[in-house]
Amino acid sequence: MEHYMIKYCSLEHIEEYGKIYAKAFSGKPWNDCWKIEDAILHVKEILESRQSYGLEYLADGKVVGFILGSTMLFHYGRVFEINDLAVLPDYQRKGIATELLEHCLAEMKERGIKGINLITTNEGMLPEFYGKHDFKREDEVILMSLKIE
């Protein structure tokens, strides 16, 4: 029987997070070509932020997933933005992402956070996954981007 634990993210596991991120986001539905060293830097930059918050999921002592984001203050209160929720491909579809998300949501509620935001793909299983946790598509805001070549 597998032993698991959820605890706060730590800089000592930054390489594991980077590897998980690169593997998870290189597959479906994202299919992004992440280099491990870039993924490590991506996660490190978020984790080193003063307002960062993250949880890791350990299965038999091995980090196999994490959720990471940061809080921001708005005129109506503090909001948490989920930057990353990633699980190693061999451990996906086993409820790990759900456990990480539920722990995170419960703690944000305890901390008095007024809302939680995230950006995800528009198609596939992810909108449904987040919808099961009461996330709704926003009608009042849109994501805009500018590519600089």
C-alpha atoms as an extended CHARMM CRD file, in Angstrom:
* protein
*
       149  EXT
         1         1  MET       CA              0.0000000000        0.0000000000        0.0000000000  PROA      1               0.0000000000
         2         2  GLU       CA              1.2980000000        3.4150000000       -0.9770000000  PROA      2               0.0000000000
         3         3  HSD       CA              1.9960000000        5.9790000000        1.7360000000  PROA      3               0.0000000000
         4         4  TYR       CA              1.3330000000        9.5990000000        0.7860000000  PROA      4               0.0000000000
         5         5  MET       CA              1.7540000000       12.9990000000        2.3600000000  PROA      5               0.0000000000
         6         6  ILE       CA              0.9050000000       16.5710000000        1.3830000000  PROA      6               0.0000000000
         7         7  LYS       CA              3.1600000000       19.2950000000        2.7300000000  PROA      7               0.0000000000
         8         8  TYR       CA              4.3220000000       22.8010000000        1.8720000000  PROA      8               0.0000000000
         9         9  CYS       CA              6.6330000000       23.2280000000       -1.1030000000  PROA      9               0.0000000000
        10        10  SER       CA             10.2830000000       23.7100000000       -0.3170000000  PROA      10              0.0000000000
        11        11  LEU       CA             13.1830000000       25.1440000000       -2.3020000000  PROA      11              0.0000000000
        12        12  GLU       CA             15.1120000000       21.9560000000       -1.5200000000  PROA      12              0.0000000000
        13        13  HSD       CA             12.7630000000       20.1080000000       -3.9260000000  PROA      13              0.0000000000
        14        14  ILE       CA             12.9940000000       22.6940000000       -6.7180000000  PROA      14              0.0000000000
        15        15  GLU       CA             14.6600000000       20.2680000000       -9.1490000000  PROA      15              0.0000000000
        16        16  GLU       CA             11.9210000000       17.6850000000       -8.6060000000  PROA      16              0.0000000000
        17        17  TYR       CA              9.2480000000       20.3300000000       -9.2470000000  PROA      17              0.0000000000
        18        18  GLY       CA             10.9990000000       21.3910000000      -12.4410000000  PROA      18              0.0000000000
        19        19  LYS       CA             11.1730000000       17.8070000000      -13.7060000000  PROA      19              0.0000000000
        20        20  ILE       CA              7.5220000000       17.2130000000      -12.8650000000  PROA      20              0.0000000000
        21        21  TYR       CA              6.5290000000       20.4550000000      -14.5710000000  PROA      21              0.0000000000
        22        22  ALA       CA              8.5150000000       19.6880000000      -17.7370000000  PROA      22              0.0000000000
        23        23  LYS       CA              7.0930000000       16.1580000000      -17.9840000000  PROA      23              0.0000000000
        24        24  ALA       CA              3.4990000000       17.1320000000      -17.1850000000  PROA      24              0.0000000000
        25        25  PHE       CA              3.3120000000       20.1370000000      -19.5140000000  PROA      25              0.0000000000
        26        26  SER       CA              5.1500000000       18.4070000000      -22.3580000000  PROA      26              0.0000000000
        27        27  GLY       CA              2.2290000000       15.9760000000      -22.6470000000  PROA      27              0.0000000000
        28        28  LYS       CA             -1.4670000000       16.3710000000      -23.4120000000  PROA      28              0.0000000000
        29        29  PRO       CA             -3.2930000000       18.6990000000      -23.4330000000  PROA      29              0.0000000000
        30        30  TRP       CA             -0.4640000000       21.2820000000      -23.4330000000  PROA      30              0.0000000000
        31        31  ASN       CA              2.2120000000       19.6050000000      -25.5780000000  PROA      31              0.0000000000
        32        32  ASP       CA              4.7200000000       22.3200000000      -24.6400000000  PROA      32              0.0000000000
        33        33  CYS       CA              8.3970000000       21.5490000000      -25.1700000000  PROA      33              0.0000000000
        34        34  TRP       CA              9.8520000000       22.4350000000      -21.7730000000  PROA      34              0.0000000000
        35        35  LYS       CA             13.5590000000       22.0170000000      -21.0470000000  PROA      35              0.0000000000
        36        36  ILE       CA             14.0280000000       20.8220000000      -17.4760000000  PROA      36              0.0000000000
        37        37  GLU       CA             16.3910000000       23.6900000000      -16.6150000000  PROA      37              0.0000000000
        38        38  ASP       CA             13.8080000000       26.2360000000      -17.8470000000  PROA      38              0.0000000000
        39        39  ALA       CA             11.0380000000       24.5110000000      -15.8970000000  PROA      39              0.0000000000
        40        40  ILE       CA             13.1810000000       24.5970000000      -12.7420000000  PROA      40              0.0000000000
        41        41  LEU       CA             13.7280000000       28.3250000000      -13.1910000000  PROA      41              0.0000000000
        42        42  HSD       CA             10.0040000000       28.8910000000      -13.8860000000  PROA      42              0.0000000000
        43        43  VAL       CA              8.9920000000       27.1630000000      -10.6580000000  PROA      43              0.0000000000
        44        44  LYS       CA             11.8170000000       28.7460000000       -8.6550000000  PROA      44              0.0000000000
        45        45  GLU       CA             10.7660000000       32.2580000000       -9.6860000000  PROA      45              0.0000000000
        46        46  ILE       CA              7.2310000000       31.6400000000       -8.4190000000  PROA      46              0.0000000000
        47        47  LEU       CA              8.3260000000       29.8650000000       -5.2370000000  PROA      47              0.0000000000
        48        48  GLU       CA             10.7790000000       32.6390000000       -4.3240000000  PROA      48              0.0000000000
        49        49  SER       CA              8.0630000000       35.2990000000       -4.5110000000  PROA      49              0.0000000000
        50        50  ARG       CA              7.1640000000       36.7610000000       -1.1000000000  PROA      50              0.0000000000
        51        51  GLN       CA              3.4920000000       35.9580000000       -1.6870000000  PROA      51              0.0000000000
        52        52  SER       CA              3.9880000000       32.4160000000       -2.9860000000  PROA      52              0.0000000000
        53        53  TYR       CA              2.1450000000       29.3860000000       -1.6850000000  PROA      53              0.0000000000
        54        54  GLY       CA              2.6260000000       25.8060000000       -2.7170000000  PROA      54              0.0000000000
        55        55  LEU       CA              1.9310000000       22.2410000000       -1.7300000000  PROA      55              0.0000000000
        56        56  GLU       CA              3.7350000000       19.0890000000       -2.7740000000  PROA      56              0.0000000000
        57        57  TYR       CA              2.3780000000       15.5570000000       -2.9270000000  PROA      57              0.0000000000
        58        58  LEU       CA              4.7330000000       12.7950000000       -1.8330000000  PROA      58              0.0000000000
        59        59  ALA       CA              4.0560000000        9.1300000000       -2.6510000000  PROA      59              0.0000000000
        60        60  ASP       CA              6.3280000000        6.7870000000       -0.7070000000  PROA      60              0.0000000000
        61        61  GLY       CA              8.6610000000        9.7070000000       -0.0400000000  PROA      61              0.0000000000
        62        62  LYS       CA              8.9230000000       10.7780000000       -3.6950000000  PROA      62              0.0000000000
        63        63  VAL       CA              7.5600000000       14.1440000000       -4.8890000000  PROA      63              0.0000000000
        64        64  VAL       CA              5.0870000000       13.2860000000       -7.6710000000  PROA      64              0.0000000000
        65        65  GLY       CA              3.0110000000       16.4610000000       -7.8990000000  PROA      65              0.0000000000
        66        66  PHE       CA              2.6150000000       20.0320000000       -6.7130000000  PROA      66              0.0000000000
        67        67  ILE       CA              0.3690000000       23.0790000000       -6.7990000000  PROA      67              0.0000000000
        68        68  LEU       CA              1.9380000000       26.5100000000       -6.7870000000  PROA      68              0.0000000000
        69        69  GLY       CA              0.7240000000       30.0870000000       -6.9590000000  PROA      69              0.0000000000
        70        70  SER       CA              0.7520000000       33.4460000000       -5.2600000000  PROA      70              0.0000000000
        71        71  THR       CA             -1.5810000000       35.9200000000       -3.6550000000  PROA      71              0.0000000000
        72        72  MET       CA             -2.2500000000       39.4610000000       -4.8180000000  PROA      72              0.0000000000
        73        73  LEU       CA             -4.0820000000       42.2860000000       -3.0980000000  PROA      73              0.0000000000
        74        74  PHE       CA             -6.9810000000       43.9440000000       -4.8980000000  PROA      74              0.0000000000
        75        75  HSD       CA             -9.4160000000       46.6370000000       -3.7530000000  PROA      75              0.0000000000
        76        76  TYR       CA            -11.8590000000       43.9690000000       -2.5250000000  PROA      76              0.0000000000
        77        77  GLY       CA             -9.3120000000       41.7360000000       -0.7860000000  PROA      77              0.0000000000
        78        78  ARG       CA             -6.5280000000       39.2490000000       -1.3930000000  PROA      78              0.0000000000
        79        79  VAL       CA             -6.8420000000       36.7950000000       -4.3030000000  PROA      79              0.0000000000
        80        80  PHE       CA             -4.8470000000       33.6300000000       -4.9520000000  PROA      80              0.0000000000
        81        81  GLU       CA             -3.7300000000       32.8010000000       -8.4780000000  PROA      81              0.0000000000
        82        82  ILE       CA             -2.8940000000       29.1940000000       -9.2430000000  PROA      82              0.0000000000
        83        83  ASN       CA              0.1130000000       29.2880000000      -11.5330000000  PROA      83              0.0000000000
        84        84  ASP       CA              0.8240000000       25.5710000000      -11.7360000000  PROA      84              0.0000000000
        85        85  LEU       CA             -0.8030000000       22.2850000000      -10.8490000000  PROA      85              0.0000000000
        86        86  ALA       CA              1.3430000000       19.4410000000      -12.1380000000  PROA      86              0.0000000000
        87        87  VAL       CA              1.5330000000       15.6890000000      -11.5530000000  PROA      87              0.0000000000
        88        88  LEU       CA              3.9910000000       13.2290000000      -13.0590000000  PROA      88              0.0000000000
        89        89  PRO       CA              2.3540000000       11.4240000000      -16.0060000000  PROA      89              0.0000000000
        90        90  ASP       CA              2.6210000000        7.9730000000      -14.3380000000  PROA      90              0.0000000000
        91        91  TYR       CA              0.6800000000        9.3210000000      -11.3450000000  PROA      91              0.0000000000
        92        92  GLN       CA             -2.0370000000       11.2070000000      -13.2290000000  PROA      92              0.0000000000
        93        93  ARG       CA             -5.7100000000       10.1670000000      -13.0810000000  PROA      93              0.0000000000
        94        94  LYS       CA             -5.2390000000        8.8590000000       -9.5150000000  PROA      94              0.0000000000
        95        95  GLY       CA             -6.7980000000       11.7720000000       -7.6330000000  PROA      95              0.0000000000
        96        96  ILE       CA             -3.5140000000       13.5160000000       -6.7560000000  PROA      96              0.0000000000
        97        97  ALA       CA             -4.3690000000       16.7940000000       -8.5020000000  PROA      97              0.0000000000
        98        98  THR       CA             -7.7670000000       16.7530000000       -6.7920000000  PROA      98              0.0000000000
        99        99  GLU       CA             -6.1940000000       16.2510000000       -3.3600000000  PROA      99              0.0000000000
       100       100  LEU       CA             -3.6780000000       19.0450000000       -3.9420000000  PROA      100             0.0000000000
       101       101  LEU       CA             -6.3770000000       21.4010000000       -5.2060000000  PROA      101             0.0000000000
       102       102  GLU       CA             -8.7790000000       20.6030000000       -2.3540000000  PROA      102             0.0000000000
       103       103  HSD       CA             -6.0640000000       21.1360000000        0.2880000000  PROA      103             0.0000000000
       104       104  CYS       CA             -5.1340000000       24.4280000000       -1.3590000000  PROA      104             0.0000000000
       105       105  LEU       CA             -8.7490000000       25.6390000000       -1.5800000000  PROA      105             0.0000000000
       106       106  ALA       CA             -9.4050000000       24.7650000000        2.0730000000  PROA      106             0.0000000000
       107       107  GLU       CA             -6.3250000000       26.6490000000        3.2330000000  PROA      107             0.0000000000
       108       108  MET       CA             -7.1170000000       29.6860000000        1.0920000000  PROA      108             0.0000000000
       109       109  LYS       CA            -10.5840000000       29.7850000000        2.6480000000  PROA      109             0.0000000000
       110       110  GLU       CA             -9.0330000000       29.5770000000        6.1420000000  PROA      110             0.0000000000
       111       111  ARG       CA             -6.7100000000       32.4640000000        5.2580000000  PROA      111             0.0000000000
       112       112  GLY       CA             -9.6370000000       34.6620000000        4.2130000000  PROA      112             0.0000000000
       113       113  ILE       CA             -8.7320000000       34.7450000000        0.5260000000  PROA      113             0.0000000000
       114       114  LYS       CA            -11.5680000000       36.3740000000       -1.4550000000  PROA      114             0.0000000000
       115       115  GLY       CA            -11.1630000000       34.4600000000       -4.7150000000  PROA      115             0.0000000000
       116       116  ILE       CA             -9.0020000000       32.0650000000       -6.6820000000  PROA      116             0.0000000000
       117       117  ASN       CA             -8.0630000000       32.5020000000      -10.3320000000  PROA      117             0.0000000000
       118       118  LEU       CA             -6.2680000000       30.3700000000      -12.8630000000  PROA      118             0.0000000000
       119       119  ILE       CA             -5.6050000000       30.1380000000      -16.5760000000  PROA      119             0.0000000000
       120       120  THR       CA             -6.0930000000       26.8070000000      -18.2940000000  PROA      120             0.0000000000
       121       121  THR       CA             -6.6510000000       25.3900000000      -21.7430000000  PROA      121             0.0000000000
       122       122  ASN       CA            -10.0440000000       26.0930000000      -23.2890000000  PROA      122             0.0000000000
       123       123  GLU       CA            -10.6590000000       22.5010000000      -24.3820000000  PROA      123             0.0000000000
       124       124  GLY       CA            -10.1960000000       18.9710000000      -23.1450000000  PROA      124             0.0000000000
       125       125  MET       CA            -10.5450000000       17.6520000000      -19.6160000000  PROA      125             0.0000000000
       126       126  LEU       CA             -9.1730000000       20.6140000000      -17.6600000000  PROA      126             0.0000000000
       127       127  PRO       CA            -12.2170000000       22.9480000000      -17.8040000000  PROA      127             0.0000000000
       128       128  GLU       CA            -14.3310000000       20.0160000000      -16.6130000000  PROA      128             0.0000000000
       129       129  PHE       CA            -11.8060000000       19.1570000000      -13.8690000000  PROA      129             0.0000000000
       130       130  TYR       CA            -11.8500000000       22.6980000000      -12.4830000000  PROA      130             0.0000000000
       131       131  GLY       CA            -15.6170000000       22.9370000000      -12.9590000000  PROA      131             0.0000000000
       132       132  LYS       CA            -16.0390000000       19.9740000000      -10.5900000000  PROA      132             0.0000000000
       133       133  HSD       CA            -14.3850000000       22.1760000000       -7.9730000000  PROA      133             0.0000000000
       134       134  ASP       CA            -16.7900000000       25.0810000000       -8.5880000000  PROA      134             0.0000000000
       135       135  PHE       CA            -14.5310000000       27.1450000000      -10.8460000000  PROA      135             0.0000000000
       136       136  LYS       CA            -16.5090000000       29.0850000000      -13.4620000000  PROA      136             0.0000000000
       137       137  ARG       CA            -15.5600000000       30.6330000000      -16.7770000000  PROA      137             0.0000000000
       138       138  GLU       CA            -15.3290000000       34.3880000000      -16.4680000000  PROA      138             0.0000000000
       139       139  ASP       CA            -17.6100000000       36.4570000000      -18.6710000000  PROA      139             0.0000000000
       140       140  GLU       CA            -16.2770000000       39.8310000000      -17.5870000000  PROA      140             0.0000000000
       141       141  VAL       CA            -12.5660000000       39.3780000000      -18.3400000000  PROA      141             0.0000000000
       142       142  ILE       CA            -10.5240000000       37.9660000000      -21.1970000000  PROA      142             0.0000000000
       143       143  LEU       CA             -6.9440000000       36.8950000000      -21.5660000000  PROA      143             0.0000000000
       144       144  MET       CA             -5.0480000000       39.1500000000      -23.9350000000  PROA      144             0.0000000000
       145       145  SER       CA             -1.4820000000       38.6960000000      -25.1210000000  PROA      145             0.0000000000
       146       146  LEU       CA              1.1100000000       40.3710000000      -27.2780000000  PROA      146             0.0000000000
       147       147  LYS       CA              3.8680000000       38.3380000000      -28.9030000000  PROA      147             0.0000000000
       148       148  ILE       CA              7.1690000000       40.1080000000      -29.2160000000  PROA      148             0.0000000000
       149       149  GLU       CA              9.4660000000       38.5540000000      -31.7680000000  PROA      149             0.0000000000
